Amino acid sequence: MTALITLPTEERIILYLSDFKPLEDVYETTIELTQQGISQNVGVQRKHISRYLKKLVEDGIIKEKRCHVIGSKQRMKCYYLSWDGQVKATEIKEYIGNKKVKMMIEGNITELLFSEIDGATSVHLTLSDIVSEAMKADEYLVKENLENIEERKRRELDARTKKSDIYREALDAAWRNGVLTPSEKHLIDALKEHLGVSDEEHDKMENEIMNNIKYGKRELLDIYSDIISIIGTEPTARENEILVLLKERFGF
C-alpha cells in the first residue's frame, strides 16, 4: 500500500498545531493541545509523541506551557507554535497545497489540489485532517469519508473515554486501602499497557486518587484523635491494643 502523500511526524505535528492560536495569554484551553490530543489527532502513539514534542521544543519550533485543561482538575502540559513554527507551518501548507490527489466525488474520480479539497466538501476540513486521511488511502480520497471525519473522531473519543474510565476504576480499587501491593501493581501495569493509557494519564489519575486518600486519612485521623481524648492518657491494655491496630490499619 502506497499512501497518497507522506509527511514526517514532526511536520504533521506542526501542521496540526497551526490550526490553533498561541497560548501566551491563555489560562484555559482544550485537550486538543495536550500530548493526548496531539497524539490522537496526528495519529502517533502516546508512548512516542513526547519524544517528538521534546525535539520540537528544543528546536524552538513549538512552545510548552502548563494550562488548565477544560474537564481536568489539574494543569497539564500544552503545546503551541512559536514564531519560527508558524513560519515553518506556512511552508508546509504551501508545499502540500500545491500537490495533486485523486478524489472520488459522487462516484466520479477527479484530480484536485490539496488546497481545493476543503471547498469540494459540504463540511469544513483542516489541511491536517485531509493529510491524515490521505496517508491512510492508497488510490484516492473519498468525499463521503472526508465528510465523516468529525463523526469518526467522536466515536474514537467515546471509545477512549470508556477505556480511561475502566482504568480509573481499576486504579481506584487498587489504591482503596492506601497501599499498592506488588501483585496489584503488576495487574495495573498490564491493564495500562493493554488499554493504551499513557504515563501522563496514569500519573494524573493516580495523583487525584492519592489526594482523595489523603483527605480520607485526615478524617480518620480526626476520629482517631477523638478516640484518644475519650480514652484519656492512661488506656487499658485492651484499649492500647485497639489503638495500635488502628494506627497500623490506617497508616497513621
Helices and strands as residue ranges (DSSP letters): H 9-17, E 28-29, G 31-33, H 35-42, H 46-58, E 62-69, E 75-81, H 83-97, E 100-105, E 108-113, H 114-117, G 118-120, H 127-134, E 141-142, H 143-147, H 149-174, H 182-195, H 199-231, H 237-250
